[in-house]
């Protein structure tokens, strides 16, 4: 209940500050008007909870696949790679993870023109780390939501209608 009272007071303060700014922007003066609005008000509660996840790390080598054309630049036959995955706490990390990376390389055709083709590195990366990590989170829960009628004063530019 305290949270909803604080929220209501904050809203009124913000409304008052915006009204003061509106008064400064009026060329001909203005007047105070009373506005009645229906607003939704909820009691809020913040709760803290923990979440545990399994972090699996993989690292190893991937190997260059078959190239149909001779590249114009050097492509290493092996490439190191690292991957990670996050699983539920109750799951277990697989002993390896398949990985692949593709890209484009330039090559020169027999007639002297340049063209592109695809290269692919791939391989099975072994499991290198298996850790359980616990993190703390907070969330806000709204309960007892209801509609309330609020009357506020607002500044209007011009003369009263």
N, C-alpha and C positions, 0 to 999 in steps of 0.2 A: 504494500500500500504506500510505503514511503517513496518508492520509485515512481509511482504514478503521480504523487503529489509534486515531486521534484520535476517531473516532466511537464506538468501543467504550469508550474511557476516559470520554468525555462521558456516555454512557448509564449507566455504572456510577456516576458522580458524581451524576447526577440521581436514580438509584435510591436511593443512600445518603441524599440530602437528603429524598426523599419518605418513606423509612423513619424518619428522625428525627422528621418531622412526625407520622407514624402513631403512634410511641411516645408522643408527647405527648397523643394523643387516646384512649389506652387508659385505662379507669377501673380495671381490675383487674390491670394489668401485662401481660406478654406474653413472647414468646420469639422467638428467631431460627430461621428455617426455611430450608432450602436448596431452591431450585427450579431444575430443569433445563428449559431451553427451547431449541427449534430456531429460529434466526433466520437471515434472509437477509442476507448481507454482500456488498457489491460494492466494487470499486475505482472511485473517481470521478476524473474529470479535467474541468477547466474549460477551455473553449476560447472564444476571442474571434473573432467574424466581423463583416464589414461587409455592409451591405445598401444598395443604391442604388435609389431610387424617383424617378419623375417626378411633380412636383407641378404641377397645372394650376389656374390661377386664372381665374375669369370674373366680370365685373362689368358692369352696365349697367342698363337700364330695362325694367320690365314694365308692361304697359298693362291697365287695367281693362276687363273684358269687358262684354257687354250685361247690364243690370239689368232685370228684369221688373217691378220695383216701385220707387217713389221712396223712398230710404232716409230715416229720421228724422234721420240725421246725415250730415255731409259725408264722402264717399269721394273721395279724390284720384284723378284720371284716370291718374296715373303713380306708380310706386313704384320706388325703386332697390333693387337686389338684388345679392348676391354669392354665388358658389358656388365650391367647390373639389372636386377629385378627385385621387386618387393612383393612378398607373398603374405598370406594370412599367417598368424602365429603358429597355427596347428599344421600348416603345410611343411613339407621338407624341400630343400633345394635339390633340383636335379643335378646329377654328377657332371653334366656338361651342357653347353648351350651352343646350337648351331648359329653361326654368324656369317653374313656376307655383305660386301660393299661393292657397288658398281660405279663406273665412271666412263667418261668418253676420252678417247685418245685420237690424236691426229696421225695420219700416215700418208705417204706419197704413193700414188698409183703408178703403174708402169708407163702411163702417158705423161707423167710429170705433174698432174693436178693433185691437189690435196683433198682429202676426204676424212671423215670421222668413223670410228667404230667403237664398240663397247668392250670394256675389260671388266672382269669380275674376280674379286678375291673372296675366298670362302674357306671355312674350316670349323671344326668343333673345338670350342674353347672349354678347358677344364675348370671346374669349380675351384676358386682360390680363397673365398671367404664365405662364412655362414654365420651371421650374427642376428641376435634378437635385439631390437631397439624399441624402447618404450618412450613415447612422447606424451606430454600433458596438453590437453586442449580445454577450452572453455566454450560454453554455449549458453545462449539466453533463451529461457523458456517463458512464453507468455501464457498466463492463465487468467481465468475470471474476466474474459473480455466482455465489454458491454458498451452500449451507446449512451453518451451523456450529452446534454444540451449545454453549450457554453455561450455566454454573451460577452462580447469583447467590444472595445471602442476602437474605431479606425478613423484616421484622418482623411478627409476628402477634399480635393482641390475644388475651387469655385464657390458658389453660393448655395445655401440650402435650397433644395427643391420645394 
